[in-house]
Amino acid sequence: MYQAIEAICQNGVIQPLEPVVFNHNEYLVILRLPRPAMLPGSAIKGTMRGMLSSVDDFIAAKQQEIDRE
């Protein structure tokens, strides 16, 4: 299952902006994205729409980038 979780990093600690539940020893992949210009208090959901059509598209594009190296 793919799930986008907004978080901030403070003093080297990644802190989700909303409560999340993880299974013990669950494997996570963290993507660092540039913060878009947003109004204070707004969420990224919808703001990044159109930049990546889906996680699967991102993974496919990343694999193509690796293959070219």
Backbone as CSV, one residue per row, in Angstrom:
resi,resn,N_x,N_y,N_z,CA_x,CA_y,CA_z,C_x,C_y,C_z
1,MET,0.844,-1.174,0.000,0.000,0.000,0.000,0.890,1.238,0.000
2,TYR,0.533,2.223,-0.800,1.231,3.494,-0.816,0.437,4.496,-0.002
3,GLN,1.148,5.315,0.760,0.487,6.350,1.551,1.409,7.558,1.598
4,ALA,0.889,8.713,1.252,1.662,9.945,1.362,1.449,10.515,2.756
5,ILE,2.545,10.818,3.418,2.486,11.360,4.769,3.300,12.641,4.784
6,GLU,2.670,13.737,5.124,3.392,14.995,5.236,4.127,15.026,6.559
7,ALA,5.364,15.517,6.521,6.161,15.581,7.738,7.135,16.737,7.628
8,ILE,7.698,17.105,8.760,8.761,18.093,8.796,9.937,17.471,9.528
9,CYS,11.106,17.997,9.284,12.303,17.512,9.957,12.795,18.622,10.869
10,GLN,12.866,18.322,12.156,13.360,19.286,13.136,14.482,18.633,13.919
11,ASN,15.660,19.238,13.874,16.829,18.715,14.583,17.117,17.261,14.214
12,GLY,16.938,16.917,12.934,17.242,15.576,12.462,16.180,14.534,12.739
13,VAL,15.055,14.950,13.306,13.967,14.018,13.619,12.799,14.307,12.689
14,ILE,12.332,13.273,11.979,11.201,13.434,11.070,9.909,13.295,11.875
15,GLN,9.072,14.333,11.798,7.833,14.365,12.563,6.642,14.511,11.623
16,PRO,5.763,13.498,11.568,4.564,13.596,10.734,3.686,14.766,11.209
17,LEU,3.020,15.409,10.259,2.128,16.516,10.604,0.788,16.029,11.124
18,GLU,0.469,14.756,10.865,-0.770,14.153,11.356,-0.409,12.826,12.014
19,PRO,-1.230,12.351,12.957,-0.945,11.048,13.570,-0.962,9.928,12.524
20,VAL,0.015,9.035,12.597,0.082,7.877,11.710,0.400,6.641,12.549
21,VAL,-0.021,5.485,12.050,0.239,4.225,12.735,1.088,3.353,11.820
22,PHE,2.202,2.865,12.331,3.076,1.970,11.591,3.138,0.628,12.303
23,ASN,3.330,-0.428,11.529,3.569,-1.738,12.109,5.012,-1.800,12.598
24,HIS,5.271,-2.637,13.588,6.624,-2.818,14.104,7.545,-3.292,12.972
25,ASN,8.692,-2.671,12.825,9.684,-2.992,11.791,9.167,-2.794,10.374
26,GLU,8.181,-1.942,10.197,7.658,-1.664,8.853,8.704,-0.907,8.040
27,TYR,8.883,-1.309,6.785,9.841,-0.672,5.888,9.223,0.573,5.281
28,LEU,9.943,1.686,5.311,9.462,2.952,4.760,10.480,3.483,3.758
29,VAL,9.976,4.172,2.741,10.819,4.912,1.815,10.392,6.364,1.939
30,ILE,11.347,7.237,2.172,11.030,8.651,2.372,11.546,9.432,1.168
31,LEU,10.662,10.174,0.532,11.024,11.032,-0.597,11.077,12.461,-0.091
32,ARG,12.147,13.142,-0.384,12.276,14.540,0.021,11.887,15.403,-1.172
33,LEU,10.833,16.192,-1.013,10.332,17.042,-2.085,10.513,18.505,-1.700
34,PRO,10.709,19.373,-2.698,10.778,20.793,-2.368,9.426,21.249,-1.850
35,ARG,9.448,22.130,-0.887,8.198,22.630,-0.336,7.610,23.650,-1.304
36,PRO,6.409,23.397,-1.783,5.773,24.363,-2.692,5.325,25.593,-1.921
37,ALA,5.185,26.693,-2.623,4.669,27.901,-1.979,3.222,27.638,-1.585
38,MET,2.952,27.738,-0.305,1.610,27.436,0.194,1.171,28.532,1.155
39,LEU,-0.102,28.638,1.317,-0.637,29.531,2.328,-0.397,28.911,3.695
40,PRO,-0.188,29.709,4.725,0.017,29.144,6.055,-1.143,28.224,6.438
41,GLY,-0.794,27.066,6.957,-1.815,26.119,7.397,-2.358,25.223,6.306
42,SER,-1.976,25.449,5.058,-2.503,24.597,3.989,-1.692,23.320,3.908
43,ALA,-2.288,22.296,3.376,-1.626,21.002,3.256,-1.094,20.819,1.850
44,ILE,-0.140,19.933,1.702,0.451,19.671,0.391,-0.496,18.886,-0.502
45,LYS,-1.443,18.176,0.101,-2.378,17.370,-0.685,-3.059,18.267,-1.704
46,GLY,-2.932,17.929,-2.950,-3.522,18.729,-4.010,-2.550,19.756,-4.566
47,THR,-1.643,20.253,-3.724,-0.676,21.238,-4.181,0.292,20.627,-5.179
48,MET,0.661,19.359,-4.955,1.602,18.677,-5.826,0.898,17.976,-6.991
49,ARG,-0.423,18.098,-7.060,-1.176,17.440,-8.130,-0.638,17.887,-9.478
50,GLY,-0.417,16.934,-10.346,0.105,17.234,-11.668,1.615,17.110,-11.760
51,MET,2.313,17.202,-10.627,3.763,17.043,-10.644,4.131,15.574,-10.762
52,LEU,3.409,14.719,-10.062,3.552,13.276,-10.169,2.146,12.716,-10.286
53,SER,1.886,11.985,-11.357,0.527,11.489,-11.535,0.233,10.325,-10.607
54,SER,1.264,9.590,-10.224,1.053,8.514,-9.268,2.391,8.055,-8.745
55,VAL,2.369,7.336,-7.662,3.591,6.782,-7.106,4.210,5.799,-8.099
56,ASP,3.367,5.028,-8.777,3.870,4.074,-9.771,4.623,4.790,-10.889
57,ASP,4.117,5.947,-11.333,4.805,6.719,-12.366,6.156,7.215,-11.856
58,PHE,6.188,7.647,-10.595,7.433,8.105,-10.009,8.458,6.973,-9.978
59,ILE,8.031,5.804,-9.517,8.928,4.654,-9.421,9.448,4.270,-10.801
60,ALA,8.580,4.272,-11.802,8.989,3.937,-13.172,9.992,4.961,-13.688
61,ALA,9.757,6.234,-13.435,10.673,7.285,-13.888,12.021,7.152,-13.178
62,LYS,11.989,6.843,-11.892,13.232,6.677,-11.139,14.026,5.476,-11.671
63,GLN,13.349,4.397,-11.998,14.023,3.223,-12.545,14.663,3.546,-13.890
64,GLN,13.969,4.326,-14.729,14.550,4.730,-16.009,15.797,5.581,-15.795
65,GLU,15.753,6.450,-14.802,16.914,7.290,-14.482,18.102,6.425,-14.047
66,ILE,17.840,5.424,-13.230,18.892,4.509,-12.766,19.447,3.717,-13.936
67,ASP,18.576,3.251,-14.823,18.991,2.462,-15.985,19.914,3.266,-16.915
68,ARG,19.683,4.586,-16.996,20.499,5.430,-17.870,21.904,5.665,-17.304
69,GLU,22.084,5.491,-16.003,23.383,5.767,-15.371,24.406,4.735,-15.675
